[in-house]
């Protein structure tokens, strides 16, 4: 009888752990989106600076803000 009770508890904990992992992944994904949304312009500037320093050419989108690029994608589509 005690073995059946232990198995029921284990099943409940196993399902609970799965839900906790899903919640954790969702929180990490939202945090990553927040960071990218807030720092995307600065990251693009840094990558452009590194590219130019290494001898590459500056891209025309380097001087645009992220919101402008997204609005251009809405009107022209992905190239």
PyMOL Python script that loads the backbone (N, CA, C, O; Angstrom):
from pymol import cmd

cmd.read_pdbstr("""\
ATOM      1  N   UNK A   1       0.822  -1.190   0.000  1.00  0.00           N
ATOM      2  CA  UNK A   1       0.000   0.000   0.000  1.00  0.00           C
ATOM      3  C   UNK A   1       0.870   1.259   0.000  1.00  0.00           C
ATOM      4  O   UNK A   1       0.586   2.216  -0.720  1.00  0.00           O
ATOM      5  N   UNK A   2       1.934   1.252   0.816  1.00  0.00           N
ATOM      6  CA  UNK A   2       2.816   2.414   0.874  1.00  0.00           C
ATOM      7  C   UNK A   2       3.547   2.638  -0.451  1.00  0.00           C
ATOM      8  O   UNK A   2       3.851   3.774  -0.815  1.00  0.00           O
ATOM      9  N   UNK A   3       3.824   1.556  -1.160  1.00  0.00           N
ATOM     10  CA  UNK A   3       4.503   1.683  -2.452  1.00  0.00           C
ATOM     11  C   UNK A   3       3.627   2.443  -3.443  1.00  0.00           C
ATOM     12  O   UNK A   3       4.137   3.260  -4.210  1.00  0.00           O
ATOM     13  N   UNK A   4       2.339   2.195  -3.441  1.00  0.00           N
ATOM     14  CA  UNK A   4       1.434   2.906  -4.345  1.00  0.00           C
ATOM     15  C   UNK A   4       1.384   4.387  -4.012  1.00  0.00           C
ATOM     16  O   UNK A   4       1.348   5.221  -4.917  1.00  0.00           O
ATOM     17  N   UNK A   5       1.381   4.724  -2.746  1.00  0.00           N
ATOM     18  CA  UNK A   5       1.352   6.130  -2.339  1.00  0.00           C
ATOM     19  C   UNK A   5       2.639   6.826  -2.771  1.00  0.00           C
ATOM     20  O   UNK A   5       2.599   7.962  -3.243  1.00  0.00           O
ATOM     21  N   UNK A   6       3.765   6.163  -2.615  1.00  0.00           N
ATOM     22  CA  UNK A   6       5.044   6.750  -3.025  1.00  0.00           C
ATOM     23  C   UNK A   6       5.078   6.980  -4.534  1.00  0.00           C
ATOM     24  O   UNK A   6       5.574   8.013  -4.982  1.00  0.00           O
ATOM     25  N   UNK A   7       4.563   6.043  -5.324  1.00  0.00           N
ATOM     26  CA  UNK A   7       4.536   6.198  -6.768  1.00  0.00           C
ATOM     27  C   UNK A   7       3.672   7.386  -7.174  1.00  0.00           C
ATOM     28  O   UNK A   7       4.028   8.110  -8.104  1.00  0.00           O
ATOM     29  N   UNK A   8       2.572   7.597  -6.513  1.00  0.00           N
ATOM     30  CA  UNK A   8       1.714   8.740  -6.830  1.00  0.00           C
ATOM     31  C   UNK A   8       2.428  10.048  -6.531  1.00  0.00           C
ATOM     32  O   UNK A   8       2.326  10.996  -7.309  1.00  0.00           O
ATOM     33  N   UNK A   9       3.135  10.113  -5.437  1.00  0.00           N
ATOM     34  CA  UNK A   9       3.883  11.324  -5.099  1.00  0.00           C
ATOM     35  C   UNK A   9       4.977  11.585  -6.118  1.00  0.00           C
ATOM     36  O   UNK A   9       5.197  12.729  -6.515  1.00  0.00           O
ATOM     37  N   UNK A  10       5.662  10.534  -6.544  1.00  0.00           N
ATOM     38  CA  UNK A  10       6.736  10.690  -7.517  1.00  0.00           C
ATOM     39  C   UNK A  10       6.198  11.219  -8.845  1.00  0.00           C
ATOM     40  O   UNK A  10       6.805  12.094  -9.462  1.00  0.00           O
ATOM     41  N   UNK A  11       5.072  10.689  -9.273  1.00  0.00           N
ATOM     42  CA  UNK A  11       4.485  11.157 -10.529  1.00  0.00           C
ATOM     43  C   UNK A  11       4.116  12.633 -10.446  1.00  0.00           C
ATOM     44  O   UNK A  11       4.336  13.378 -11.401  1.00  0.00           O
ATOM     45  N   UNK A  12       3.576  13.050  -9.354  1.00  0.00           N
ATOM     46  CA  UNK A  12       3.183  14.437  -9.179  1.00  0.00           C
ATOM     47  C   UNK A  12       4.423  15.339  -9.203  1.00  0.00           C
ATOM     48  O   UNK A  12       4.400  16.407  -9.814  1.00  0.00           O
ATOM     49  N   UNK A  13       5.492  14.915  -8.549  1.00  0.00           N
ATOM     50  CA  UNK A  13       6.715  15.720  -8.517  1.00  0.00           C
ATOM     51  C   UNK A  13       7.371  15.767  -9.889  1.00  0.00           C
ATOM     52  O   UNK A  13       7.931  16.793 -10.274  1.00  0.00           O
ATOM     53  N   UNK A  14       7.307  14.672 -10.622  1.00  0.00           N
ATOM     54  CA  UNK A  14       7.900  14.645 -11.954  1.00  0.00           C
ATOM     55  C   UNK A  14       7.178  15.631 -12.869  1.00  0.00           C
ATOM     56  O   UNK A  14       7.827  16.369 -13.611  1.00  0.00           O
ATOM     57  N   UNK A  15       5.861  15.654 -12.829  1.00  0.00           N
ATOM     58  CA  UNK A  15       5.094  16.602 -13.627  1.00  0.00           C
ATOM     59  C   UNK A  15       5.319  18.029 -13.177  1.00  0.00           C
ATOM     60  O   UNK A  15       5.363  18.947 -13.996  1.00  0.00           O
ATOM     61  N   UNK A  16       5.462  18.217 -11.889  1.00  0.00           N
ATOM     62  CA  UNK A  16       5.714  19.543 -11.351  1.00  0.00           C
ATOM     63  C   UNK A  16       7.077  20.051 -11.814  1.00  0.00           C
ATOM     64  O   UNK A  16       7.208  21.229 -12.147  1.00  0.00           O
ATOM     65  N   UNK A  17       8.079  19.199 -11.843  1.00  0.00           N
ATOM     66  CA  UNK A  17       9.410  19.594 -12.299  1.00  0.00           C
ATOM     67  C   UNK A  17       9.373  20.013 -13.762  1.00  0.00           C
ATOM     68  O   UNK A  17      10.035  20.977 -14.146  1.00  0.00           O
ATOM     69  N   UNK A  18       8.603  19.298 -14.583  1.00  0.00           N
ATOM     70  CA  UNK A  18       8.471  19.641 -15.999  1.00  0.00           C
ATOM     71  C   UNK A  18       7.878  21.030 -16.163  1.00  0.00           C
ATOM     72  O   UNK A  18       8.365  21.824 -16.967  1.00  0.00           O
ATOM     73  N   UNK A  19       6.842  21.322 -15.416  1.00  0.00           N
ATOM     74  CA  UNK A  19       6.199  22.639 -15.490  1.00  0.00           C
ATOM     75  C   UNK A  19       7.176  23.726 -15.037  1.00  0.00           C
ATOM     76  O   UNK A  19       7.219  24.807 -15.624  1.00  0.00           O
ATOM     77  N   UNK A  20       7.945  23.446 -14.010  1.00  0.00           N
ATOM     78  CA  UNK A  20       8.923  24.425 -13.542  1.00  0.00           C
ATOM     79  C   UNK A  20       9.982  24.704 -14.608  1.00  0.00           C
ATOM     80  O   UNK A  20      10.397  25.850 -14.780  1.00  0.00           O
ATOM     81  N   UNK A  21      10.420  23.673 -15.321  1.00  0.00           N
ATOM     82  CA  UNK A  21      11.391  23.885 -16.399  1.00  0.00           C
ATOM     83  C   UNK A  21      10.792  24.714 -17.526  1.00  0.00           C
ATOM     84  O   UNK A  21      11.468  25.579 -18.083  1.00  0.00           O
ATOM     85  N   UNK A  22       9.556  24.467 -17.863  1.00  0.00           N
ATOM     86  CA  UNK A  22       8.894  25.241 -18.920  1.00  0.00           C
ATOM     87  C   UNK A  22       8.785  26.708 -18.507  1.00  0.00           C
ATOM     88  O   UNK A  22       9.029  27.601 -19.317  1.00  0.00           O
ATOM     89  N   UNK A  23       8.425  26.953 -17.268  1.00  0.00           N
ATOM     90  CA  UNK A  23       8.338  28.334 -16.775  1.00  0.00           C
ATOM     91  C   UNK A  23       9.714  28.990 -16.797  1.00  0.00           C
ATOM     92  O   UNK A  23       9.836  30.152 -17.185  1.00  0.00           O
ATOM     93  N   UNK A  24      10.739  28.269 -16.390  1.00  0.00           N
ATOM     94  CA  UNK A  24      12.097  28.804 -16.386  1.00  0.00           C
ATOM     95  C   UNK A  24      12.554  29.155 -17.803  1.00  0.00           C
ATOM     96  O   UNK A  24      13.156  30.207 -18.016  1.00  0.00           O
ATOM     97  N   UNK A  25      12.275  28.290 -18.759  1.00  0.00           N
ATOM     98  CA  UNK A  25      12.647  28.564 -20.151  1.00  0.00           C
ATOM     99  C   UNK A  25      11.900  29.784 -20.675  1.00  0.00           C
ATOM    100  O   UNK A  25      12.480  30.601 -21.389  1.00  0.00           O
ATOM    101  N   UNK A  26      10.635  29.916 -20.334  1.00  0.00           N
ATOM    102  CA  UNK A  26       9.857  31.077 -20.774  1.00  0.00           C
ATOM    103  C   UNK A  26      10.408  32.373 -20.191  1.00  0.00           C
ATOM    104  O   UNK A  26      10.475  33.386 -20.887  1.00  0.00           O
ATOM    105  N   UNK A  27      10.800  32.349 -18.931  1.00  0.00           N
ATOM    106  CA  UNK A  27      11.357  33.544 -18.294  1.00  0.00           C
ATOM    107  C   UNK A  27      12.694  33.920 -18.942  1.00  0.00           C
ATOM    108  O   UNK A  27      12.956  35.098 -19.185  1.00  0.00           O
ATOM    109  N   UNK A  28      13.530  32.934 -19.217  1.00  0.00           N
ATOM    110  CA  UNK A  28      14.822  33.203 -19.859  1.00  0.00           C
ATOM    111  C   UNK A  28      14.611  33.756 -21.268  1.00  0.00           C
ATOM    112  O   UNK A  28      15.313  34.680 -21.680  1.00  0.00           O
ATOM    113  N   UNK A  29      13.661  33.205 -22.001  1.00  0.00           N
ATOM    114  CA  UNK A  29      13.375  33.696 -23.352  1.00  0.00           C
ATOM    115  C   UNK A  29      12.871  35.139 -23.318  1.00  0.00           C
ATOM    116  O   UNK A  29      13.284  35.961 -24.136  1.00  0.00           O
ATOM    117  N   UNK A  30      11.992  35.444 -22.388  1.00  0.00           N
ATOM    118  CA  UNK A  30      11.493  36.828 -22.277  1.00  0.00           C
ATOM    119  C   UNK A  30      12.604  37.785 -21.882  1.00  0.00           C
ATOM    120  O   UNK A  30      12.650  38.913 -22.372  1.00  0.00           O
ATOM    121  N   UNK A  31      13.492  37.358 -21.014  1.00  0.00           N
ATOM    122  CA  UNK A  31      14.620  38.202 -20.617  1.00  0.00           C
ATOM    123  C   UNK A  31      15.542  38.454 -21.808  1.00  0.00           C
ATOM    124  O   UNK A  31      16.024  39.572 -21.995  1.00  0.00           O
ATOM    125  N   UNK A  32      15.786  37.432 -22.604  1.00  0.00           N
ATOM    126  CA  UNK A  32      16.637  37.594 -23.792  1.00  0.00           C
ATOM    127  C   UNK A  32      15.998  38.554 -24.788  1.00  0.00           C
ATOM    128  O   UNK A  32      16.690  39.394 -25.364  1.00  0.00           O
ATOM    129  N   UNK A  33      14.691  38.443 -24.998  1.00  0.00           N
ATOM    130  CA  UNK A  33      14.006  39.372 -25.896  1.00  0.00           C
ATOM    131  C   UNK A  33      14.066  40.801 -25.374  1.00  0.00           C
ATOM    132  O   UNK A  33      14.245  41.741 -26.148  1.00  0.00           O
ATOM    133  N   UNK A  34      13.919  40.966 -24.068  1.00  0.00           N
ATOM    134  CA  UNK A  34      14.001  42.299 -23.467  1.00  0.00           C
ATOM    135  C   UNK A  34      15.383  42.907 -23.681  1.00  0.00           C
ATOM    136  O   UNK A  34      15.496  44.076 -24.049  1.00  0.00           O
ATOM    137  N   UNK A  35      16.418  42.131 -23.457  1.00  0.00           N
ATOM    138  CA  UNK A  35      17.788  42.628 -23.623  1.00  0.00           C
ATOM    139  C   UNK A  35      18.043  42.982 -25.081  1.00  0.00           C
ATOM    140  O   UNK A  35      18.603  44.040 -25.371  1.00  0.00           O
ATOM    141  N   UNK A  36      17.641  42.115 -25.999  1.00  0.00           N
ATOM    142  CA  UNK A  36      17.861  42.406 -27.421  1.00  0.00           C
ATOM    143  C   UNK A  36      17.065  43.616 -27.878  1.00  0.00           C
ATOM    144  O   UNK A  36      17.559  44.416 -28.672  1.00  0.00           O
ATOM    145  N   UNK A  37      15.852  43.759 -27.394  1.00  0.00           N
ATOM    146  CA  UNK A  37      15.038  44.906 -27.800  1.00  0.00           C
ATOM    147  C   UNK A  37      15.626  46.216 -27.299  1.00  0.00           C
ATOM    148  O   UNK A  37      15.574  47.226 -28.001  1.00  0.00           O
ATOM    149  N   UNK A  38      16.182  46.211 -26.099  1.00  0.00           N
ATOM    150  CA  UNK A  38      16.691  47.447 -25.534  1.00  0.00           C
ATOM    151  C   UNK A  38      18.121  47.785 -25.958  1.00  0.00           C
ATOM    152  O   UNK A  38      18.503  48.955 -25.949  1.00  0.00           O
ATOM    153  N   UNK A  39      18.897  46.801 -26.321  1.00  0.00           N
ATOM    154  CA  UNK A  39      20.296  47.056 -26.641  1.00  0.00           C
ATOM    155  C   UNK A  39      20.664  46.742 -28.081  1.00  0.00           C
ATOM    156  O   UNK A  39      21.851  46.706 -28.406  1.00  0.00           O
ATOM    157  N   UNK A  40      19.697  46.513 -28.951  1.00  0.00           N
ATOM    158  CA  UNK A  40      20.004  46.125 -30.323  1.00  0.00           C
ATOM    159  C   UNK A  40      20.734  47.216 -31.093  1.00  0.00           C
ATOM    160  O   UNK A  40      21.631  46.920 -31.882  1.00  0.00           O
ATOM    161  N   UNK A  41      20.363  48.474 -30.873  1.00  0.00           N
ATOM    162  CA  UNK A  41      21.059  49.565 -31.568  1.00  0.00           C
ATOM    163  C   UNK A  41      22.522  49.633 -31.147  1.00  0.00           C
ATOM    164  O   UNK A  41      23.408  49.781 -31.988  1.00  0.00           O
ATOM    165  N   UNK A  42      22.769  49.527 -29.863  1.00  0.00           N
ATOM    166  CA  UNK A  42      24.148  49.576 -29.364  1.00  0.00           C
ATOM    167  C   UNK A  42      24.956  48.372 -29.850  1.00  0.00           C
ATOM    168  O   UNK A  42      26.125  48.513 -30.208  1.00  0.00           O
ATOM    169  N   UNK A  43      24.341  47.201 -29.862  1.00  0.00           N
ATOM    170  CA  UNK A  43      25.037  46.012 -30.356  1.00  0.00           C
ATOM    171  C   UNK A  43      25.395  46.148 -31.835  1.00  0.00           C
ATOM    172  O   UNK A  43      26.488  45.764 -32.249  1.00  0.00           O
ATOM    173  N   UNK A  44      24.467  46.698 -32.634  1.00  0.00           N
ATOM    174  CA  UNK A  44      24.747  46.901 -34.053  1.00  0.00           C
ATOM    175  C   UNK A  44      25.898  47.880 -34.243  1.00  0.00           C
ATOM    176  O   UNK A  44      26.749  47.673 -35.109  1.00  0.00           O
ATOM    177  N   UNK A  45      25.934  48.951 -33.441  1.00  0.00           N
ATOM    178  CA  UNK A  45      27.039  49.917 -33.523  1.00  0.00           C
ATOM    179  C   UNK A  45      28.369  49.255 -33.177  1.00  0.00           C
ATOM    180  O   UNK A  45      29.379  49.508 -33.833  1.00  0.00           O
ATOM    181  N   UNK A  46      28.371  48.419 -32.159  1.00  0.00           N
ATOM    182  CA  UNK A  46      29.604  47.753 -31.758  1.00  0.00           C
ATOM    183  C   UNK A  46      30.086  46.786 -32.840  1.00  0.00           C
ATOM    184  O   UNK A  46      31.279  46.740 -33.144  1.00  0.00           O
ATOM    185  N   UNK A  47      29.174  46.021 -33.417  1.00  0.00           N
ATOM    186  CA  UNK A  47      29.557  45.074 -34.461  1.00  0.00           C
ATOM    187  C   UNK A  47      30.038  45.808 -35.703  1.00  0.00           C
ATOM    188  O   UNK A  47      30.992  45.369 -36.344  1.00  0.00           O
ATOM    189  N   UNK A  48      29.395  46.919 -36.055  1.00  0.00           N
ATOM    190  CA  UNK A  48      29.833  47.713 -37.196  1.00  0.00           C
ATOM    191  C   UNK A  48      31.228  48.275 -36.948  1.00  0.00           C
ATOM    192  O   UNK A  48      32.067  48.271 -37.849  1.00  0.00           O
ATOM    193  N   UNK A  49      31.480  48.756 -35.734  1.00  0.00           N
ATOM    194  CA  UNK A  49      32.812  49.268 -35.404  1.00  0.00           C
ATOM    195  C   UNK A  49      33.887  48.202 -35.520  1.00  0.00           C
ATOM    196  O   UNK A  49      34.978  48.467 -36.023  1.00  0.00           O
ATOM    197  N   UNK A  50      33.585  47.011 -35.063  1.00  0.00           N
ATOM    198  CA  UNK A  50      34.548  45.904 -35.167  1.00  0.00           C
ATOM    199  C   UNK A  50      34.787  45.546 -36.628  1.00  0.00           C
ATOM    200  O   UNK A  50      35.923  45.299 -37.032  1.00  0.00           O
ATOM    201  N   UNK A  51      33.717  45.516 -37.423  1.00  0.00           N
ATOM    202  CA  UNK A  51      33.843  45.174 -38.841  1.00  0.00           C
ATOM    203  C   UNK A  51      34.700  46.192 -39.579  1.00  0.00           C
ATOM    204  O   UNK A  51      35.566  45.821 -40.371  1.00  0.00           O
ATOM    205  N   UNK A  52      34.462  47.474 -39.321  1.00  0.00           N
ATOM    206  CA  UNK A  52      35.240  48.529 -39.974  1.00  0.00           C
ATOM    207  C   UNK A  52      36.698  48.464 -39.526  1.00  0.00           C
ATOM    208  O   UNK A  52      37.603  48.647 -40.340  1.00  0.00           O
ATOM    209  N   UNK A  53      36.932  48.211 -38.255  1.00  0.00           N
ATOM    210  CA  UNK A  53      38.292  48.108 -37.735  1.00  0.00           C
ATOM    211  C   UNK A  53      39.050  46.963 -38.402  1.00  0.00           C
ATOM    212  O   UNK A  53      40.248  47.078 -38.660  1.00  0.00           O
ATOM    213  N   UNK A  54      38.359  45.866 -38.679  1.00  0.00           N
ATOM    214  CA  UNK A  54      38.999  44.714 -39.300  1.00  0.00           C
ATOM    215  C   UNK A  54      39.099  44.844 -40.816  1.00  0.00           C
ATOM    216  O   UNK A  54      39.577  43.923 -41.480  1.00  0.00           O
ATOM    217  N   UNK A  55      38.661  45.962 -41.372  1.00  0.00           N
ATOM    218  CA  UNK A  55      38.828  46.208 -42.800  1.00  0.00           C
ATOM    219  C   UNK A  55      37.575  46.021 -43.617  1.00  0.00           C
ATOM    220  O   UNK A  55      37.645  46.041 -44.846  1.00  0.00           O
ATOM    221  N   UNK A  56      36.453  45.844 -42.998  1.00  0.00           N
ATOM    222  CA  UNK A  56      35.201  45.682 -43.734  1.00  0.00           C
ATOM    223  C   UNK A  56      34.583  47.028 -44.055  1.00  0.00           C
ATOM    224  O   UNK A  56      35.106  48.079 -43.683  1.00  0.00           O
ATOM    225  N   UNK A  57      33.458  46.975 -44.753  1.00  0.00           N
ATOM    226  CA  UNK A  57      32.739  48.194 -45.104  1.00  0.00           C
ATOM    227  C   UNK A  57      31.582  48.413 -44.147  1.00  0.00           C
ATOM    228  O   UNK A  57      30.999  47.464 -43.623  1.00  0.00           O
ATOM    229  N   UNK A  58      31.259  49.677 -43.929  1.00  0.00           N
ATOM    230  CA  UNK A  58      30.127  50.005 -43.061  1.00  0.00           C
ATOM    231  C   UNK A  58      28.835  49.775 -43.822  1.00  0.00           C
ATOM    232  O   UNK A  58      28.683  50.239 -44.952  1.00  0.00           O
ATOM    233  N   UNK A  59      27.916  49.071 -43.215  1.00  0.00           N
ATOM    234  CA  UNK A  59      26.626  48.762 -43.821  1.00  0.00           C
ATOM    235  C   UNK A  59      25.724  49.990 -43.761  1.00  0.00           C
ATOM    236  O   UNK A  59      25.849  50.812 -42.854  1.00  0.00           O
ATOM    237  N   UNK A  60      24.822  50.113 -44.719  1.00  0.00           N
ATOM    238  CA  UNK A  60      23.924  51.264 -44.732  1.00  0.00           C
ATOM    239  C   UNK A  60      22.952  51.243 -43.558  1.00  0.00           C
ATOM    240  O   UNK A  60      22.435  52.292 -43.173  1.00  0.00           O
ATOM    241  N   UNK A  61      22.696  50.083 -42.985  1.00  0.00           N
ATOM    242  CA  UNK A  61      21.769  50.000 -41.861  1.00  0.00           C
ATOM    243  C   UNK A  61      22.440  50.347 -40.534  1.00  0.00           C
ATOM    244  O   UNK A  61      21.782  50.327 -39.494  1.00  0.00           O
ATOM    245  N   UNK A  62      23.726  50.663 -40.550  1.00  0.00           N
ATOM    246  CA  UNK A  62      24.442  50.958 -39.312  1.00  0.00           C
ATOM    247  C   UNK A  62      23.952  52.253 -38.669  1.00  0.00           C
ATOM    248  O   UNK A  62      24.012  52.404 -37.449  1.00  0.00           O
ATOM    249  N   UNK A  63      23.476  53.173 -39.475  1.00  0.00           N
ATOM    250  CA  UNK A  63      23.049  54.464 -38.945  1.00  0.00           C
ATOM    251  C   UNK A  63      21.549  54.513 -38.647  1.00  0.00           C
ATOM    252  O   UNK A  63      21.048  55.531 -38.169  1.00  0.00           O
ATOM    253  N   UNK A  64      20.839  53.436 -38.921  1.00  0.00           N
ATOM    254  CA  UNK A  64      19.406  53.392 -38.667  1.00  0.00           C
ATOM    255  C   UNK A  64      19.124  52.824 -37.289  1.00  0.00           C
ATOM    256  O   UNK A  64      19.930  52.079 -36.732  1.00  0.00           O
ATOM    257  N   UNK A  65      17.989  53.179 -36.754  1.00  0.00           N
ATOM    258  CA  UNK A  65      17.535  52.589 -35.501  1.00  0.00           C
ATOM    259  C   UNK A  65      16.782  51.297 -35.807  1.00  0.00           C
ATOM    260  O   UNK A  65      16.303  51.094 -36.923  1.00  0.00           O
ATOM    261  N   UNK A  66      16.686  50.432 -34.807  1.00  0.00           N
ATOM    262  CA  UNK A  66      16.037  49.133 -34.996  1.00  0.00           C
ATOM    263  C   UNK A  66      14.589  49.277 -35.436  1.00  0.00           C
ATOM    264  O   UNK A  66      14.118  48.516 -36.281  1.00  0.00           O
ATOM    265  N   UNK A  67      13.893  50.231 -34.880  1.00  0.00           N
ATOM    266  CA  UNK A  67      12.479  50.408 -35.229  1.00  0.00           C
ATOM    267  C   UNK A  67      12.322  50.792 -36.695  1.00  0.00           C
ATOM    268  O   UNK A  67      11.361  50.374 -37.341  1.00  0.00           O
ATOM    269  N   UNK A  68      13.256  51.586 -37.231  1.00  0.00           N
ATOM    270  CA  UNK A  68      13.209  51.957 -38.644  1.00  0.00           C
ATOM    271  C   UNK A  68      13.444  50.744 -39.534  1.00  0.00           C
ATOM    272  O   UNK A  68      12.796  50.594 -40.570  1.00  0.00           O
ATOM    273  N   UNK A  69      14.368  49.881 -39.131  1.00  0.00           N
ATOM    274  CA  UNK A  69      14.654  48.681 -39.913  1.00  0.00           C
ATOM    275  C   UNK A  69      13.444  47.762 -39.930  1.00  0.00           C
ATOM    276  O   UNK A  69      13.111  47.202 -40.974  1.00  0.00           O
ATOM    277  N   UNK A  70      12.781  47.599 -38.794  1.00  0.00           N
ATOM    278  CA  UNK A  70      11.602  46.741 -38.716  1.00  0.00           C
ATOM    279  C   UNK A  70      10.479  47.322 -39.574  1.00  0.00           C
ATOM    280  O   UNK A  70       9.779  46.569 -40.252  1.00  0.00           O
ATOM    281  N   UNK A  71      10.291  48.639 -39.559  1.00  0.00           N
ATOM    282  CA  UNK A  71       9.254  49.242 -40.370  1.00  0.00           C
ATOM    283  C   UNK A  71       9.557  49.075 -41.870  1.00  0.00           C
ATOM    284  O   UNK A  71       8.643  48.879 -42.671  1.00  0.00           O
ATOM    285  N   UNK A  72      10.831  49.152 -42.239  1.00  0.00           N
ATOM    286  CA  UNK A  72      11.200  48.911 -43.640  1.00  0.00           C
ATOM    287  C   UNK A  72      10.899  47.477 -44.037  1.00  0.00           C
ATOM    288  O   UNK A  72      10.455  47.227 -45.158  1.00  0.00           O
ATOM    289  N   UNK A  73      11.135  46.522 -43.129  1.00  0.00           N
ATOM    290  CA  UNK A  73      10.833  45.124 -43.416  1.00  0.00           C
ATOM    291  C   UNK A  73       9.337  44.925 -43.613  1.00  0.00           C
ATOM    292  O   UNK A  73       8.922  44.128 -44.454  1.00  0.00           O
ATOM    293  N   UNK A  74       8.528  45.640 -42.847  1.00  0.00           N
ATOM    294  CA  UNK A  74       7.077  45.522 -42.998  1.00  0.00           C
ATOM    295  C   UNK A  74       6.625  46.021 -44.354  1.00  0.00           C
ATOM    296  O   UNK A  74       5.701  45.459 -44.943  1.00  0.00           O
ATOM    297  N   UNK A  75       7.263  47.073 -44.862  1.00  0.00           N
ATOM    298  CA  UNK A  75       6.824  47.642 -46.127  1.00  0.00           C
ATOM    299  C   UNK A  75       7.449  46.965 -47.330  1.00  0.00           C
ATOM    300  O   UNK A  75       6.800  46.856 -48.370  1.00  0.00           O
ATOM    301  N   UNK A  76       8.702  46.501 -47.224  1.00  0.00           N
ATOM    302  CA  UNK A  76       9.376  45.928 -48.392  1.00  0.00           C
ATOM    303  C   UNK A  76       9.546  44.424 -48.308  1.00  0.00           C
ATOM    304  O   UNK A  76       9.791  43.781 -49.328  1.00  0.00           O
ATOM    305  N   UNK A  77       9.426  43.857 -47.148  1.00  0.00           N
ATOM    306  CA  UNK A  77       9.666  42.417 -46.982  1.00  0.00           C
ATOM    307  C   UNK A  77      11.132  42.142 -46.730  1.00  0.00           C
ATOM    308  O   UNK A  77      11.963  43.050 -46.742  1.00  0.00           O
ATOM    309  N   UNK A  78      11.436  40.878 -46.502  1.00  0.00           N
ATOM    310  CA  UNK A  78      12.825  40.477 -46.227  1.00  0.00           C
ATOM    311  C   UNK A  78      13.568  40.326 -47.536  1.00  0.00           C
ATOM    312  O   UNK A  78      13.082  39.679 -48.463  1.00  0.00           O
ATOM    313  N   UNK A  79      14.740  40.922 -47.612  1.00  0.00           N
ATOM    314  CA  UNK A  79      15.560  40.840 -48.839  1.00  0.00           C
ATOM    315  C   UNK A  79      16.621  39.803 -48.693  1.00  0.00           C
ATOM    316  O   UNK A  79      17.406  39.589 -49.617  1.00  0.00           O
TER     317      UNK A  79
END
""", "prot")
cmd.dss("prot")
cmd.show_as("cartoon", "prot")
cmd.util.cbc("prot")
cmd.orient("prot")
